[in-house]
Amino acid sequence: MVAEPGWAASVSTWTKVAACESGNNWTIVHMTSSGTTYYGGLQFSASTWNAYGGRQYAPYANQATVRQQITVAERVLAGQGPGAWPNCGRSNGLGIDRTDPYPLRVDTVAGGSVYDNQRRTTGTWDGVALLDGNGGITQVATAALTDGTFHVQTLAGGKVFDNQRNRDGSWTGANLVDGSGGISAVSSVGLTDGTLHVQTVADGKVFDNQRNRDGSWTGANLVDGSDGISAVSSVGLTGGTLHVQTIADGKVFDNQRNRDGTWTGANLLDQNGHIAAVSAAGLADGTLHVQTLVSGNVYDNQRNTDGTWTGANLLDQNGHIAAVSAAGLADGTLHVQTLVSGNVYDNQRNTDGSWTGASLLDGNGGISALSAAAVTS
């Protein structure tokens, strides 16, 4: 059968399908009386798993993570529709629930307004749509929360506004969250505990504002008063820690917020001396990737799960890159976006560590800033 455009399903719906197919046993191997073998929580045949790209994660579905199995299932659903699960699909919500389980959003600033582009779990992009036509926005930050919502923060007139994208695709509209008036940079990240952290730079110092699960905010609290900070990025890791990267004097520092709320303090990470921009993303395997921009080129530095760093390795030697952003996806891949001559390019790091190379994502020509985030749970 031919699937309708836009078919997708939330994690909760896939969990219901898996309960029907396998009793929610995502590592099961089941052989039918006819001799056919099915694998994993959603009972893939080996041929279907291979045909829809499953082998990039594992030889068989039962050897892949839940998130990777759902990622492949999204591709099957998009290609074949709910009928691919004839006994458990439609009866458990496939075809009704159209919520993409693990989207990536890339938000850009052009002409002082913010535009939003969603990458679906299947790998397709929705295309650019106007999100905030303020006209005076200079920077944007994007974060994904564990409840499936996205938060986009905009910086306009030295103040920060927050706009929530609900699970049904609606937006709340931009609401003021920091009206101090002297903010020069912003970043944000959602943590595994469901909180959102927004970092701001004012007078060369970094402040952190926490949005609690009930929607209340703590207010901006000083986390780095070292002075001279010009840029900030942040990322949450699978263990619940938060890492904030700052640029001062062309060098990058990393400050870890532990699960108990304490901070380690800013530690020198990259003493290059000529770093102009920084971004960061966490992966499902617990590693952290920090991208730095030097002389129009992007470098990638991996923090391993034991806390060691690989050091900055050249990722994109375009020579004319003006800004960088990044997001880790649920399937274990990493996407790095670069801004060149007002256009945005996207480069995917595969689970084996290889890169696809930068491909044009948005040829607007007038983009001045960008940010990205993805739902991973």
C-alpha positions in Angstrom: 0.0 0.0 0.0 1.1 3.6 -0.5 1.3 5.7 2.7 -0.3 9.1 3.0 2.0 12.1 3.5 2.7 13.1 7.1 2.2 9.7 8.7 4.1 9.5 12.0 3.5 8.3 15.5 4.5 9.4 19.0 6.7 7.3 21.3 3.6 6.5 23.4 1.8 5.1 20.3 4.8 3.0 19.3 5.0 1.7 22.8 1.4 0.5 22.5 2.2 -1.2 19.2 5.2 -2.9 20.8 3.0 -4.1 23.7 0.7 -5.8 21.2 3.5 -7.1 19.0 6.0 -8.3 21.6 4.8 -7.6 25.1 7.1 -4.5 25.0 10.1 -6.8 24.8 12.5 -4.8 22.6 15.1 -7.6 22.5 12.9 -10.5 21.6 13.4 -12.8 18.7 10.3 -14.7 17.6 10.0 -17.4 15.0 6.5 -18.2 13.7 5.1 -21.6 13.0 5.7 -21.0 9.3 9.4 -20.5 10.0 9.6 -16.7 9.6 11.7 -14.8 12.2 10.8 -11.4 13.5 13.0 -9.2 15.7 12.7 -6.6 18.3 9.8 -4.8 20.0 8.0 -3.9 16.8 8.8 -7.3 15.2 10.8 -6.4 12.1 11.6 -9.0 9.6 15.3 -9.0 8.6 14.4 -7.9 5.1 12.3 -4.9 6.3 15.0 -3.9 8.8 17.6 -3.9 6.1 15.4 -2.2 3.5 14.7 0.8 5.7 18.2 1.4 6.9 18.2 -0.5 10.2 21.7 -2.0 9.6 23.3 1.4 10.2 22.4 0.8 13.8 22.6 -3.0 14.3 22.5 -6.2 12.2 19.0 -7.1 13.6 16.3 -5.0 15.2 16.5 -6.7 18.6 20.1 -5.6 18.9 19.3 -1.9 18.4 18.1 0.6 21.0 14.4 1.4 21.5 14.9 4.8 19.9 16.7 3.3 16.9 13.9 0.7 16.4 11.3 3.5 16.5 13.4 5.5 14.1 13.3 2.7 11.6 9.6 2.1 12.3 8.9 5.7 11.3 10.5 5.1 7.9 8.4 1.9 7.4 5.3 3.8 8.5 6.0 6.6 6.0 6.6 4.1 3.2 4.0 1.5 3.9 1.4 3.0 6.3 -0.1 1.3 9.3 -0.8 -1.8 7.3 2.9 -2.8 7.9 1.6 -3.9 11.3 -1.7 -5.5 10.2 -2.6 -7.0 13.7 -1.4 -4.2 16.0 -1.1 -1.0 13.9 -4.4 0.8 13.5 -5.9 -0.7 16.6 -3.2 1.0 18.6 -3.2 4.4 17.0 -1.1 4.2 13.9 -2.7 6.4 11.3 -4.4 8.5 13.9 -1.5 9.9 15.9 0.5 12.0 13.5 3.1 13.2 16.1 6.7 12.8 15.0 8.5 11.1 17.8 12.1 12.5 17.5 12.1 15.7 15.4 15.0 18.1 15.0 14.3 21.8 14.7 16.6 24.4 13.2 15.7 28.0 13.9 17.2 30.9 12.0 17.2 34.7 12.1 16.8 36.6 8.9 15.8 40.3 8.8 15.3 40.3 12.5 12.6 37.6 12.3 12.8 33.9 13.3 12.1 31.0 10.9 11.6 27.4 11.9 12.4 24.2 10.0 11.6 20.7 11.2 13.5 17.6 10.3 11.3 14.5 10.7 12.6 11.2 12.1 12.4 9.8 8.5 15.1 12.4 7.4 12.8 14.7 5.4 12.5 18.4 6.2 9.2 20.3 6.3 10.7 23.5 4.9 11.2 27.0 6.4 8.2 28.7 8.1 7.9 32.1 9.8 7.8 31.7 13.6 8.3 35.2 15.0 8.1 38.3 12.8 9.4 40.7 15.5 11.9 42.3 13.2 14.3 43.2 15.9 15.6 39.8 16.9 19.4 39.3 16.9 19.9 35.9 18.3 17.9 32.7 18.8 18.3 29.6 21.1 16.4 26.3 20.8 15.8 23.6 23.4 13.8 20.3 23.5 12.2 19.1 26.7 11.4 15.6 27.8 7.7 16.2 27.5 8.1 16.6 23.7 7.8 20.4 23.7 10.3 22.8 22.2 11.3 26.2 23.5 12.7 28.9 21.3 14.3 31.9 23.0 14.8 35.1 21.1 17.0 38.0 22.0 15.7 41.5 21.1 16.7 44.8 22.6 18.8 43.1 25.2 15.8 41.1 26.5 15.0 37.4 26.2 11.6 36.0 25.2 10.5 32.4 25.3 8.1 30.7 22.8 6.8 27.2 23.5 5.9 24.7 20.8 3.3 22.4 22.1 3.1 18.7 21.2 0.1 19.4 18.9 2.2 21.9 16.9 0.7 25.1 18.3 2.9 27.9 19.7 2.2 30.0 22.8 3.8 33.1 21.4 6.9 34.9 22.7 6.7 35.7 26.4 9.3 37.9 28.3 11.5 35.8 30.6 14.4 38.2 31.2 13.8 41.9 30.8 17.2 43.1 32.2 18.0 44.9 29.0 21.7 44.3 28.8 21.9 40.7 27.4 24.2 40.2 24.5 24.1 36.4 24.0 21.7 33.5 24.8 21.7 29.7 24.8 19.4 27.0 26.2 19.0 23.3 26.9 16.5 20.9 28.3 17.7 18.4 30.9 16.6 14.8 31.6 14.7 15.9 34.7 12.3 17.9 32.6 13.7 21.4 33.4 14.8 24.0 30.9 17.9 26.1 31.5 18.5 29.4 29.7 22.0 31.0 29.8 22.5 34.6 29.1 25.6 36.8 28.8 25.4 40.3 30.3 28.4 42.6 31.0 30.7 39.7 30.1 29.2 37.4 32.7 27.0 34.3 32.4 23.7 33.8 34.2 21.4 30.7 34.3 17.6 30.8 34.5 15.8 27.5 35.2 12.3 26.8 34.1 10.8 24.2 36.4 8.5 21.4 35.3 5.5 23.4 36.6 6.4 26.2 34.2 7.7 28.6 36.8 11.1 30.3 36.5 13.8 30.7 39.2 15.1 33.9 37.6 18.7 34.6 36.3 21.4 33.5 38.7 25.1 34.3 38.2 27.1 31.1 37.3 30.3 32.6 35.8 31.5 36.1 36.9 34.9 35.9 35.2 34.2 38.9 32.9 35.1 39.1 29.2 32.7 36.4 28.1 31.5 37.0 24.5 29.5 33.9 23.6 27.9 30.9 25.3 26.6 27.4 24.4 25.1 24.6 26.5 24.2 21.0 26.4 22.6 18.4 28.7 24.1 14.9 28.9 22.3 11.6 29.4 23.4 11.4 33.0 21.6 14.6 33.9 24.5 17.0 34.0 24.6 20.3 32.2 27.7 21.7 30.4 28.0 25.4 29.6 30.7 26.5 27.2 31.9 30.1 27.1 34.3 32.1 24.9 36.7 34.6 26.5 39.8 36.0 24.8 39.3 33.6 21.9 39.5 30.6 24.2 36.7 28.1 25.2 35.9 27.1 28.8 33.6 24.4 30.0 31.6 24.6 33.2 29.6 21.5 34.5 26.4 21.7 36.5 26.1 18.5 38.5 22.8 16.8 39.2 22.7 18.2 42.7 22.8 21.8 41.2 26.4 22.5 42.1 28.9 23.8 39.4 32.5 22.8 38.9 33.5 26.2 37.7 34.8 27.1 34.2 37.8 25.0 33.1 39.9 25.8 30.1 38.9 23.4 27.2 40.5 25.0 24.1 43.2 27.6 24.3 43.3 28.3 20.6 43.0 32.1 21.2 41.1 32.8 17.9 37.8 31.0 18.5 34.9 33.2 17.3 31.9 30.9 18.0 31.0 27.8 19.8 28.2 25.2 19.8 27.6 21.8 21.5 25.5 18.7 21.4 25.2 15.5 23.5 24.7 12.1 22.0 22.7 9.1 23.2 25.9 7.2 24.0 26.7 9.9 26.7 29.4 11.7 24.7 29.5 15.4 24.3 30.6 17.2 21.1 31.8 20.8 21.1 32.2 22.7 17.8 34.4 25.7 17.6 34.7 28.3 14.8 38.3 29.5 13.9 39.1 31.5 10.8 35.9 30.4 9.0 36.6 26.7 9.7 34.8 24.4 12.2 36.5 22.0 14.5 34.8 19.2 16.6 36.0 18.1 20.1 34.5 15.0 21.7 34.2 14.5 25.4 34.2 10.8 26.2 32.1 9.2 28.9 35.1 9.0 31.1 35.5 12.8 31.0 38.5 12.8 28.7 38.6 14.9 25.5 39.9 13.9 22.0 41.0 17.5 21.2 39.7 19.7 18.4 39.7 18.0 15.0 39.0 19.8 11.7 35.4 19.1 10.6 34.6 21.7 7.9 37.4 23.8 6.3 35.1 25.9 4.2 36.9 29.0 5.3 33.9 31.3 5.2 31.7 29.9 8.0 30.2 32.7 10.2 28.2 30.7 12.8 27.6 27.1 13.9 24.9 25.1 15.8 24.4 21.4 16.6 22.0 18.8 17.9 22.2 15.2 18.8 19.4 12.9 17.5 17.7 10.0 19.2 19.1 7.5 16.7 22.7 8.4 17.8 23.6 10.7 14.9 24.8 14.3 15.3 23.8 17.2 13.1 26.0 20.3 12.7 24.7 23.3 11.0 26.9 26.0 9.5 26.2 29.5 8.2 27.9 30.5 5.0 27.1 33.7 3.1 23.6 33.8 4.7 22.9 30.2 3.9 22.6 27.2 6.2 24.3 23.8 5.6 23.7 20.6 7.5 26.4 17.9 8.1 25.4 14.6 9.7 27.8 12.5 11.8 26.8 8.9 11.5 26.8 6.4 14.4 30.1 4.9 13.0 31.8 8.3 13.4 31.8 9.2 9.7 30.4 12.4 8.3 28.2 12.9 5.3 29.6 16.3 4.5 27.8 19.7 4.5 24.6 19.9 2.4 22.6 23.0 1.7 19.6 23.2 4.0 18.4 26.8 3.7 19.5 29.0 0.8 17.8 32.1 2.1 20.9 34.2 1.7 20.1 36.6 4.5 20.4 34.4 7.6 22.4 36.0 10.4 22.0 33.5 13.3 20.9 29.9 13.9 20.2 27.3 16.6 19.1 23.7 16.7 17.7 21.1 19.1 16.1 17.6 18.9 13.8 15.5 20.9 15.7 12.4 22.1 13.4 10.7 24.6 
